[in-house]
Amino acid sequence: MKKIFVLLACILVMSSCKKFLEEYSRDLKYAETTEDLNKLMIGEAFLPSFSFSVYSQSTITTLNENQGVLAPWLHVMDDDSELSLANYVEPFEQTPRNMLSGFHNWSQQPNANVQNLEWEETFWRKVYKRIGALNAIIFQAEGLAEKNAEDKDLMHIRGEALFLRAYYYFLLQNIYGSPYRTGTAATDEGVPLKISEKIDDAYFKRDHNEVVYKQIIADLDKAAVFLAGYDPANKIRVGIAAVKALQSRVYLFTEQYDKALESSDGFDNLGYSLIDLNQYAENTNFTYRNSTESIFTMGPNSVPVVFLTDSTSAWNGDDNKASSFKVSSGLADTYTTDDMRRTAFFRKTAKSKAWIPGKYRTFQTYNDPVQVSCTFSFRYAEIILNRAEAFAMKGSDAEAREELQKLRIKRVKNASLAQLPQTNEALVAFIRAERRRELCFEGHRWFDLRRYAVNAKYPLPSSFNIKHPNYTYDAQTKSHNPDGNYVLNSFAQDAAAWQVPIPGYAIDFNRGALTNLIRPVRNVQP
């Protein structure tokens, strides 16, 4: 039998790497059956899911590990978080504040701790590693399909692989690339696009946004064909619902509102439903793997290692200490008193009673099988918000209000259509605010702010900025006092800080073919 070779992606020793993406090539192994490819998908393509147990303030210790905290900085760059400080924690401790302040303050070199010592940002490597594996799996699956085109399991694997490749490029693009602008997408710089299973003897550079998004959309279109009518038995494998969810999101980001509605059409018939918070039991999980809202999840839940209580563990001296993050007052103030998400989505710290995220309550249970990721998940509520926004951006205000009301009657006591804005611009602003309230700490806000900033119809005003308060420590009183703010200005004024720099190891491997915008030095402002 002719052997089918599958390229498995992994990291080589750093010093031996000559080309970008070649570092992810390890070995050649044989795959002769659909089950072989399925095992490769499980082992090489998905982000691993696992839980964290939190016993001290030093929670950011696993950044470089395979089963470690993954992209925790996504939660601290936007306007939904701010510092949570109490008493004194040594600067060498690997606490959220000490390790992630560079990202929180949009520093020139964000992957540096408070002692200005750099740490390696590994999300880029981990994702491109999986793209390398997916490219090989997609190629080899095509070969297997030539022999058995009717193999349903093989079709599902092909659909999953295409979905994951599209999703990974969407994440990379919205982290390391420039926001998608309809008028300049053909020239705006994104991330390197690699869809071949071969190791090219070439250095890689950034591809343009239009090229990257066309590939994302093409992969999703193919995935929709392979996964048509398929609903997996669990939420950790990909079905047609996940494809539709990502399609609707991608079309929103590219301002193709008719297609956003078309891709999500009929989603209400797939068996998903909203949790009614009128029946919510306090101190239980709002979101969990088998929830009627959960569509797909992979990867860890990093929220508990970023947003800590100020009484983590009394026995090791961490009682009444904090060196982490909390919910910003700007976000907390957007919830009205009759909004039931105040109870379901948050909890209060033991000492200061500050709000921290609490959609998933049992985060101290190690390897909890019902946990969902805080970043790499899809939920039914987003579909409704996507549709509401698409309708509103098209000027179909009545339909937008109807979609929005589906969500609000499950979230806000006595919610009525009469409470919703009557003008189009005000309605769009309300939908954006509702999206912030509903999807907070699920990996959406930073991406959403980027696309709002350059939206062709209703861009954020030039006066828009994000302020993160800074504090100085008074040893005598053991208290932290306000000391001005770090400020991120509008995209037009501060574009370089609205995207994460490509890590130095990728730039070095490409001999400078990859470049970053120069981020300015950022100081505390009064």
BELRALIN-V494590 format. One record per residue. N is the residue number from 1. PHI is phi in radians with two decimals (* if undefined). PSI is psi in radians with two decimals (NA if undefined). OMEGA is omega in radians with two decimals (* if undefined). Layout:
N PHI PSI OMEGA
N PHI PSI OMEGA
This chain:
1 * 2.39 3.11
2 -1.17 2.31 -3.11
3 -1.40 2.47 3.08
4 -1.88 2.12 -3.05
5 -1.64 2.36 3.09
6 -2.11 2.19 3.12
7 -1.45 2.05 3.08
8 -1.60 2.35 -3.08
9 -1.70 2.31 3.00
10 -2.77 3.14 -3.04
11 -1.67 2.21 3.02
12 -1.46 2.99 3.02
13 -1.01 2.32 -2.99
14 -0.97 -0.73 -3.04
15 -1.19 -0.32 -3.09
16 -1.59 -0.08 -3.05
17 -1.39 2.26 -3.14
18 -1.86 -0.62 -3.04
19 -2.24 2.64 3.05
20 -1.12 2.41 -3.08
21 1.33 -0.40 3.02
22 -1.17 -0.43 3.11
23 -1.13 -0.31 -3.10
24 -1.66 0.07 3.13
25 -1.63 2.25 -3.11
26 -2.11 -0.81 -2.83
27 -2.82 2.89 2.99
28 -2.03 2.28 3.10
29 -2.30 2.80 -3.07
30 -1.59 2.41 3.01
31 -2.32 2.02 -3.05
32 -1.99 -0.17 -3.07
33 -2.38 2.91 3.06
34 -1.06 -0.67 -3.13
35 -1.14 -0.61 3.06
36 -1.04 -0.80 3.13
37 -1.15 -0.63 3.11
38 -1.09 -0.71 3.11
39 -1.13 -0.66 3.09
40 -1.14 -0.69 3.09
41 -1.02 -0.86 -3.09
42 -1.11 -0.75 -3.04
43 -1.44 -0.49 -2.97
44 -2.08 -0.36 -2.96
45 -1.74 -0.63 -3.08
46 -1.52 2.64 2.96
47 -1.30 2.30 -3.08
48 -1.18 2.46 3.11
49 -1.78 2.34 3.12
50 -2.89 2.92 -3.09
51 -1.95 2.79 3.05
52 -1.96 2.46 2.96
53 -1.84 2.21 -3.02
54 -1.88 2.06 -3.12
55 -2.18 -0.13 -3.13
56 -2.66 3.06 3.14
57 -1.27 -0.39 -3.09
58 -1.47 1.47 -3.05
59 -1.83 -0.27 -3.07
60 -1.69 1.07 -3.07
61 -1.93 -0.04 -3.00
62 -2.11 0.46 -3.07
63 -1.03 -0.60 -3.06
64 -1.66 0.00 -3.10
65 -1.54 2.68 3.12
66 -1.11 -0.81 3.05
67 -1.74 1.21 -3.12
68 -2.28 3.07 3.13
69 -1.03 2.36 -2.99
70 -2.12 2.05 3.11
71 0.86 0.86 3.14
72 -1.12 -0.42 -3.11
73 -1.15 -0.30 3.09
74 -1.07 -0.44 -3.11
75 -1.48 -0.16 -2.98
76 -2.05 -0.01 -3.11
77 -1.54 -0.41 -3.03
78 -1.58 -2.87 -3.06
79 -1.71 0.25 3.13
80 -1.67 -0.11 -3.10
81 -2.28 2.73 3.01
82 -2.66 2.94 -3.07
83 -1.11 2.54 3.02
84 -2.19 1.88 -3.01
85 -2.22 2.41 3.05
86 -2.68 2.36 -3.14
87 1.01 -2.74 -3.05
88 -2.10 2.28 3.03
89 -2.14 2.28 -3.06
90 -1.00 2.45 -3.09
91 -1.12 -0.38 3.13
92 -1.41 -0.22 3.09
93 -1.16 2.43 -3.08
94 -1.51 1.13 3.13
95 -1.54 2.86 3.10
96 -0.97 -0.79 -3.14
97 -1.11 -0.80 -3.09
98 -1.15 -0.59 -3.05
99 -1.63 -0.54 -2.97
100 -1.89 0.05 -3.11
101 -1.05 -0.57 3.13
102 -1.07 -0.68 3.06
103 -1.29 -0.72 -3.12
104 -1.06 -0.58 -3.08
105 -1.80 0.19 3.08
106 0.92 0.81 -3.06
107 -1.19 2.86 3.11
108 -1.07 -0.66 3.07
109 -2.15 1.54 -2.98
110 -1.18 -0.51 -3.11
111 -1.51 1.03 3.06
112 -2.42 2.49 -3.12
113 -1.45 -3.08 -3.07
114 -1.19 -0.25 3.05
115 -1.62 0.15 3.12
116 1.15 0.49 3.05
117 -1.73 2.19 -3.08
118 -1.29 2.50 2.96
119 -2.12 2.74 -3.01
120 -1.48 2.15 3.11
121 -1.50 1.96 -2.92
122 -1.81 -0.03 -3.08
123 -1.04 -0.75 3.11
124 -0.94 -0.90 -3.11
125 -1.10 -0.79 -3.07
126 -1.12 -0.65 -3.12
127 -1.32 -0.77 3.11
128 -1.16 -0.51 3.02
129 -1.02 -0.78 -3.12
130 -1.26 -0.60 3.05
131 -1.09 -0.69 3.08
132 -1.03 -0.76 3.10
133 -1.13 -0.73 -3.12
134 -1.14 -0.69 3.10
135 -1.01 -0.74 3.13
136 -1.20 -0.74 3.14
137 -1.11 -0.76 3.13
138 -1.06 -0.76 -3.14
139 -1.12 -0.83 -3.09
140 -1.23 -0.55 3.10
141 -1.15 -0.61 3.07
142 -1.06 -0.70 3.11
143 -1.14 -0.75 3.10
144 -1.12 -0.63 -3.11
145 -1.16 -0.44 3.10
146 -1.12 -0.46 3.14
147 -1.61 -0.51 -3.10
148 -2.58 1.39 -3.07
149 -1.19 -0.33 -3.08
150 -1.65 0.11 -3.14
151 -1.23 1.85 -3.07
152 -1.13 -0.69 3.14
153 -1.11 -0.68 3.10
154 -1.14 -0.68 3.09
155 -1.06 -0.71 -3.13
156 -1.16 -0.70 3.10
157 -1.11 -0.74 3.12
158 -1.09 -0.73 3.12
159 -1.13 -0.77 3.10
160 -1.05 -0.79 -3.09
161 -1.10 -0.73 3.12
162 -1.18 -0.70 3.07
163 -1.05 -0.84 -3.09
164 -1.12 -0.70 3.11
165 -1.09 -0.75 3.09
166 -1.07 -0.76 -3.10
167 -1.15 -0.75 3.13
168 -1.10 -0.71 3.10
169 -1.20 -0.58 3.05
170 -1.08 -0.76 3.12
171 -1.13 -0.85 3.14
172 -1.02 -0.77 -3.10
173 -1.08 -0.69 -3.07
174 -1.53 -0.07 3.02
175 -1.77 -0.91 -3.00
176 -1.80 -0.18 -3.12
177 -1.79 3.05 3.09
178 -1.42 2.70 3.11
179 -1.07 2.66 -3.13
180 -1.35 2.11 3.06
181 -2.04 2.21 -3.03
182 -1.04 -0.62 -3.06
183 -1.43 -0.37 -3.04
184 -2.24 0.27 -3.09
185 -1.07 -0.48 -3.11
186 -1.25 -0.29 -3.13
187 -2.12 -0.29 3.11
188 -1.19 2.50 -3.05
189 -1.53 2.32 3.07
190 -1.94 -2.29 -3.13
191 -2.06 2.85 3.11
192 -1.13 2.34 -3.14
193 -1.83 2.14 -3.14
194 -2.34 1.95 -3.11
195 -2.14 0.06 3.09
196 -1.57 2.60 3.10
197 -1.40 -0.15 -3.08
198 -1.50 2.68 3.02
199 -1.56 1.90 -3.10
200 -1.39 2.43 3.09
201 -1.49 1.16 -3.08
202 -2.73 2.71 3.03
203 -1.55 2.61 -3.07
204 -1.82 2.59 3.08
205 -2.28 3.05 3.12
206 -1.18 2.39 2.95
207 -1.62 2.83 -3.11
208 -1.35 2.70 -3.09
209 -0.96 -0.75 -3.10
210 -1.05 -0.72 -3.14
211 -1.13 -0.80 -3.11
212 -1.12 -0.81 -3.10
213 -1.21 -0.58 3.07
214 -1.08 -0.67 3.12
215 -1.21 -0.72 3.09
216 -0.99 -0.84 -3.11
217 -1.15 -0.72 3.12
218 -1.09 -0.74 3.12
219 -1.10 -0.72 -3.13
220 -1.20 -0.64 3.09
221 -1.08 -0.76 3.11
222 -1.18 -0.71 3.12
223 -1.05 -0.67 -3.14
224 -1.09 -0.60 3.11
225 -1.21 -0.83 -3.10
226 -1.20 -0.51 -3.06
227 -1.83 0.18 -3.11
228 -0.96 2.17 3.11
229 1.34 0.04 -3.07
230 -1.64 2.19 3.10
231 -2.20 1.81 -3.06
232 -1.12 2.79 -3.08
233 -1.27 -0.29 3.14
234 -2.39 3.00 -3.06
235 -1.62 0.15 3.13
236 -1.84 0.10 2.97
237 -2.10 2.81 -2.97
238 -1.68 2.31 3.04
239 -2.20 -3.01 -3.08
240 -1.12 -0.52 -3.13
241 -1.12 -0.73 3.12
242 -1.12 -0.69 3.12
243 -1.08 -0.82 3.13
244 -1.08 -0.69 -3.14
245 -1.09 -0.79 3.14
246 -1.23 -0.63 3.08
247 -1.04 -0.81 -3.11
248 -1.11 -0.61 3.12
249 -1.21 -0.80 -3.12
250 -1.08 -0.73 3.14
251 -1.19 -0.54 3.02
252 -1.12 -0.78 -3.08
253 -1.16 -0.48 3.13
254 -1.74 0.15 3.05
255 1.05 0.61 3.04
256 -1.80 1.37 -2.91
257 -1.25 -0.61 3.07
258 -1.06 -0.72 -3.13
259 -1.26 -0.55 3.07
260 -1.07 -0.70 3.12
261 -1.27 -0.72 -3.13
262 -1.08 -0.75 -3.09
263 -1.18 -0.50 -3.13
264 -1.69 0.00 -3.14
265 -1.10 2.33 3.14
266 1.47 0.03 -3.11
267 -1.09 -0.55 -3.13
268 -1.08 -0.29 -3.12
269 -1.64 0.09 -3.09
270 -1.58 -0.01 3.03
271 1.73 0.08 3.12
272 -1.59 2.64 3.12
273 -2.61 2.76 -3.13
274 -1.43 2.50 3.01
275 -1.26 2.33 3.12
276 -1.59 1.92 -3.10
277 -1.25 -0.14 3.01
278 -1.15 -0.38 3.12
279 -1.90 0.22 -3.08
280 -1.25 2.35 3.08
281 -1.67 2.12 -3.07
282 -1.03 2.54 3.13
283 1.19 0.43 2.99
284 -2.02 2.96 3.11
285 -1.20 2.29 2.94
286 -1.37 -0.79 -3.10
287 -2.00 2.41 3.14
288 -2.76 2.91 -2.93
289 -1.06 -0.69 -3.07
290 -1.67 0.25 3.08
291 -1.07 2.64 3.09
292 -1.19 -0.18 3.09
293 -1.66 -0.39 -3.05
294 -1.27 2.28 -3.13
295 -1.88 -0.86 -3.11
296 -2.78 2.50 3.09
297 -2.59 2.56 2.98
298 -2.71 2.89 3.12
299 1.43 2.97 -3.07
300 -1.43 2.94 2.96
301 -1.76 1.82 -3.06
302 -1.56 -0.08 -3.11
303 -0.96 -0.80 -3.08
304 -1.13 -0.35 3.12
305 -1.63 -0.11 3.11
306 -1.82 -0.67 -3.09
307 -1.99 1.72 -3.03
308 -1.83 2.67 2.95
309 -1.28 2.76 3.13
310 -1.56 0.33 3.02
311 -2.46 1.05 -3.05
312 -1.10 -0.86 -3.14
313 -2.78 2.01 -3.10
314 -1.21 -0.57 -3.01
315 -1.23 -0.39 -3.12
316 -1.88 0.30 3.05
317 1.54 0.16 -3.12
318 -1.64 0.04 3.14
319 -1.13 2.32 3.14
320 1.05 0.62 3.02
321 -2.20 2.64 3.07
322 -2.67 2.39 3.04
323 -2.56 1.05 -3.00
324 -2.56 -2.50 -3.09
325 -2.33 2.82 3.10
326 -2.46 3.05 3.07
327 -1.18 2.32 -3.13
328 -1.21 2.66 3.08
329 -1.12 -0.54 3.12
330 -1.06 -0.70 3.08
331 -1.31 -0.83 -3.09
332 -0.99 -0.63 -3.08
333 -1.29 -0.18 -3.12
334 -1.45 -0.20 3.14
335 -1.58 2.22 3.06
336 -1.36 2.88 -3.09
337 -1.14 -0.40 3.13
338 -1.65 0.18 3.10
339 -1.53 1.97 -3.04
340 -1.26 -0.18 3.09
341 -1.20 -0.34 3.09
342 -1.01 -0.64 -3.14
343 -1.52 -0.68 -3.03
344 -1.39 -0.52 -3.01
345 -1.71 -0.23 -3.02
346 -2.41 2.83 2.93
347 -2.45 2.97 -3.07
348 -1.90 2.54 3.11
349 -1.20 2.76 -3.01
350 -1.14 -0.67 -3.01
351 -1.76 -1.00 -3.04
352 -1.46 -0.21 -3.12
353 1.08 0.52 3.06
354 -1.34 2.62 3.10
355 -1.32 2.37 2.95
356 -2.32 2.73 -3.11
357 -1.05 2.47 -3.10
358 -2.56 0.49 3.11
359 -1.08 -0.61 3.08
360 -1.95 1.87 -2.93
361 -1.44 -0.62 -2.97
362 -1.62 0.81 -3.05
363 -1.23 -0.19 3.12
364 -1.58 0.10 3.09
365 -1.60 1.99 -3.05
366 -1.20 2.34 3.11
367 0.94 0.78 3.10
368 -1.20 2.15 -3.05
369 -1.25 -0.20 -3.13
370 -1.76 0.03 -3.10
371 -1.18 2.54 3.01
372 -2.01 2.78 3.11
373 -1.28 2.58 3.10
374 -1.44 -0.14 -3.04
375 -2.28 -0.67 -2.98
376 -1.90 1.02 -3.11
377 -2.39 2.79 3.06
378 -2.20 2.41 -3.06
379 -2.36 2.55 -3.04
380 -1.00 -0.61 -3.12
381 -1.01 -0.58 3.13
382 -1.13 -0.66 3.13
383 -1.01 -0.79 -3.14
384 -1.11 -0.75 3.13
385 -1.19 -0.65 3.06
386 -1.05 -0.78 -3.12
387 -1.18 -0.74 3.12
388 -1.04 -0.76 -3.13
389 -1.16 -0.75 3.14
390 -1.08 -0.77 3.09
391 -1.05 -0.82 -3.10
392 -1.11 -0.73 -3.13
393 -1.17 -0.40 3.05
394 -1.47 -0.15 -3.09
395 1.56 0.13 3.11
396 -1.58 1.28 -2.98
397 -1.16 -0.69 -3.11
398 -1.09 -0.77 3.12
399 -1.15 -0.63 3.11
400 -1.12 -0.74 3.13
401 -1.13 -0.67 3.14
402 -1.12 -0.75 3.09
403 -1.08 -0.80 -3.11
404 -1.09 -0.63 -3.11
405 -1.18 -0.52 3.08
406 -0.99 -0.68 -3.14
407 -1.39 -0.79 -2.99
408 -1.15 -0.56 3.14
409 -1.20 -0.31 3.09
410 -1.65 -0.13 -3.01
411 -2.11 -0.53 -3.02
412 -2.17 2.26 3.12
413 -1.12 2.35 3.08
414 1.03 0.56 3.11
415 -1.18 2.41 -3.13
416 -2.44 2.75 3.09
417 -1.08 -0.54 -3.10
418 -1.12 -0.37 -3.14
419 -1.37 -0.21 -3.06
420 -1.52 2.55 -3.10
421 -1.04 2.65 -3.08
422 -1.78 -0.29 3.09
423 -1.72 2.68 -3.03
424 -1.11 -0.84 -3.10
425 -1.10 -0.70 3.12
426 -1.19 -0.61 3.13
427 -1.17 -0.75 3.09
428 -1.05 -0.77 3.12
429 -1.07 -0.68 3.14
430 -1.16 -0.73 3.13
431 -1.10 -0.71 3.10
432 -1.08 -0.71 3.12
433 -1.19 -0.65 3.12
434 -1.18 -0.65 3.08
435 -1.09 -0.71 3.10
436 -1.09 -0.77 -3.12
437 -1.16 -0.73 -3.03
438 -1.35 -0.72 -2.98
439 -1.81 0.25 -3.10
440 -1.01 2.47 3.09
441 1.04 0.57 3.01
442 -2.14 0.33 3.06
443 1.47 0.30 -3.07
444 -1.79 -0.63 -2.86
445 -1.08 -0.79 -3.13
446 -1.08 -0.76 3.12
447 -1.11 -0.74 -3.12
448 -1.13 -0.76 3.13
449 -1.06 -0.65 3.12
450 -1.10 -0.77 -3.11
451 -1.31 -0.59 3.05
452 -1.06 -0.64 -3.06
453 -1.04 -0.55 -3.05
454 -2.04 0.24 -3.12
455 -1.03 2.37 -3.05
456 -1.20 -0.54 -3.07
457 -1.64 -0.87 -3.10
458 -2.28 1.28 3.11
459 -1.23 2.70 3.03
460 -1.04 2.53 -3.12
461 -1.14 2.73 3.13
462 -1.09 -0.34 3.13
463 -1.45 -0.12 -3.10
464 -1.13 2.40 3.01
465 -2.67 2.93 3.04
466 -2.05 2.29 3.11
467 -2.02 2.22 3.05
468 -1.98 2.00 -3.10
469 -1.06 2.51 3.06
470 -1.98 2.69 -3.09
471 -2.38 2.64 2.98
472 -1.97 2.60 -3.08
473 -1.70 2.31 3.07
474 -1.83 1.92 -3.06
475 -1.15 -0.55 -3.10
476 -1.16 -0.79 -3.09
477 -1.68 -0.10 -3.08
478 0.94 0.74 -3.10
479 -2.26 2.81 3.11
480 -1.94 2.25 -3.07
481 -1.99 2.44 3.14
482 -0.97 2.42 -3.09
483 -2.44 0.81 -3.14
484 1.53 -2.84 -3.04
485 -2.44 2.60 2.82
486 -1.54 2.38 -3.02
487 -2.17 2.25 2.97
488 -1.79 2.04 -3.12
489 -1.41 3.14 -3.10
490 -1.05 2.85 -3.12
491 -1.05 -0.67 -3.14
492 -1.08 -0.54 -3.10
493 -1.66 -0.42 -2.90
494 -2.42 0.69 -2.96
495 -0.96 -0.72 -3.05
496 -1.06 -0.57 -3.10
497 -1.45 -0.10 3.10
498 -1.57 0.12 2.99
499 -2.45 2.55 -3.11
500 -1.33 2.37 3.12
501 -1.13 2.46 2.99
502 -1.08 2.34 -3.09
503 -1.02 2.63 -3.09
504 -1.05 -0.60 -3.10
505 -1.12 -0.60 3.11
506 -1.24 -0.66 3.11
507 -1.17 -0.75 3.13
508 -1.07 -0.77 -3.11
509 -1.10 -0.45 -3.10
510 -1.74 0.21 3.06
511 0.92 0.64 3.07
512 1.52 0.02 3.11
513 -1.17 -0.50 3.00
514 -1.61 2.39 -3.13
515 -2.36 2.77 3.05
516 -2.05 2.63 2.94
517 -1.14 2.57 -3.14
518 -1.41 2.06 3.12
519 -1.48 2.42 -3.13
520 -1.31 2.74 2.98
521 -1.12 2.34 -3.06
522 -2.09 2.12 -3.12
523 -1.97 2.82 3.08
524 -1.14 2.33 3.09
525 -1.86 2.53 -3.12
526 -1.04 NA *
